[in-house]
Amino acid sequence: MFAKTPALLVAAAVVASASPIAAQAPASQSPAPVVAPPSVQTFPPGSKVLSVDGELLGELILVETRSGGERILHIRRAEGSMTTAPAIVASRGERAVVLDWTRAEFESAATTAATGPASPSPSPTPPVL
């Protein structure tokens, strides 16, 4: 009787290993999602330009891309003067380009752009060799 017991244990182990639970492969990990680079928003010329509060600031005339890749919005104000704003502070709404600025911030940025920075940046000093 003892001779049959080890055989039964071996047979039980074989049956257990063939069961569907044991045969399941380990849970496979899904591949990481591919993240596309952020798309560049388009700002169509002729669009209204609004402040974050919804005030009309002007009309978009041109989007300039500078050599470093920075995009600048050229905006004609209601009185006809031109000013600029970096595209990084803008988003495209359903019917207008919306700046993340209030009217006061827009006016302040326009004044700075027209008069230049408050203090000139120091010129770089070459390293001493």
C-alpha positions in Angstrom: 0.0 0.0 0.0 2.9 2.3 0.7 4.3 1.7 -2.8 1.2 3.0 -4.5 1.0 6.2 -2.4 4.1 7.9 -3.9 2.8 7.0 -7.4 -0.6 8.6 -6.5 1.2 11.8 -5.3 3.2 12.0 -8.5 0.0 11.5 -10.6 -1.8 14.1 -8.6 1.1 16.5 -9.2 1.0 15.9 -12.9 -2.8 16.4 -13.0 -2.5 19.6 -11.0 0.2 21.0 -13.2 -2.0 20.4 -16.3 -5.0 22.2 -14.8 -6.0 25.5 -16.4 -5.0 27.6 -13.4 -1.4 26.3 -13.5 -1.3 26.6 -17.3 -2.1 30.3 -17.3 0.7 32.4 -18.4 1.8 35.2 -16.0 -0.1 38.4 -16.5 1.5 40.2 -19.4 2.2 43.9 -18.9 0.6 46.1 -21.5 3.2 48.2 -23.4 3.6 51.7 -22.2 1.5 54.1 -24.2 3.3 56.1 -26.9 3.1 59.8 -26.1 3.1 62.0 -29.1 4.9 65.3 -28.8 2.6 68.2 -27.9 1.1 69.6 -31.0 1.7 73.2 -31.8 -1.4 75.2 -31.6 -2.4 77.1 -34.6 -3.5 80.7 -34.3 -5.3 81.9 -37.5 -4.6 85.5 -38.5 -7.7 87.6 -38.3 -8.8 86.0 -35.1 -10.0 88.2 -32.2 -7.5 88.3 -29.3 -9.1 88.2 -25.8 -7.8 88.6 -22.3 -8.2 85.9 -19.7 -11.3 87.9 -18.5 -12.8 87.9 -22.0 -12.0 91.5 -22.8 -11.2 92.3 -26.5 -7.5 93.2 -26.8 -7.2 93.3 -30.6 -6.9 91.2 -33.7 -4.2 88.7 -34.5 -2.3 89.9 -37.6 0.7 87.5 -37.8 2.4 84.6 -36.0 6.2 84.9 -36.2 8.5 81.9 -35.5 11.9 83.1 -34.4 15.2 81.2 -35.0 15.1 79.6 -31.5 11.6 78.2 -32.2 9.8 80.9 -30.0 6.5 81.9 -31.6 5.4 85.6 -31.3 1.9 86.8 -31.9 1.6 90.2 -33.6 -1.6 91.9 -32.4 -3.3 95.0 -33.8 -5.0 96.9 -31.0 -8.4 98.5 -31.4 -6.8 102.0 -31.9 -4.5 100.6 -34.6 -1.2 100.3 -32.9 0.7 97.0 -33.0 2.0 95.0 -30.1 3.3 91.5 -29.5 2.8 88.6 -27.1 4.6 85.3 -26.8 2.5 82.4 -28.1 3.2 80.4 -24.9 0.7 82.6 -23.0 -2.0 82.0 -25.6 -4.5 79.3 -26.3 -7.0 78.8 -29.0 -10.6 79.1 -28.0 -13.6 78.3 -30.1 -13.9 81.8 -31.6 -10.8 83.6 -30.5 -7.2 83.5 -29.3 -7.2 83.8 -25.5 -4.2 85.2 -23.7 -3.5 84.1 -20.1 -3.1 87.7 -19.3 -5.5 90.4 -17.9 -5.8 93.6 -19.8 -3.4 95.2 -17.3 -0.8 92.5 -17.9 -1.3 92.9 -21.7 -0.8 96.6 -21.4 2.2 96.2 -19.2 3.9 93.7 -21.5 3.2 96.0 -24.5 4.8 98.9 -22.7 7.8 96.8 -21.9 8.1 95.6 -25.4 7.9 99.1 -26.8 10.4 100.7 -24.4 12.7 97.7 -23.9 13.6 96.0 -20.7 13.8 98.1 -17.5 17.5 97.4 -17.1 19.8 96.1 -19.8 21.2 92.7 -19.2 24.9 92.6 -18.5 27.1 91.4 -21.3 28.7 88.0 -20.7 32.3 88.1 -19.5 34.6 85.8 -21.3 36.4 83.2 -19.1 40.0 83.9 -18.1 42.2 81.2 -19.5 
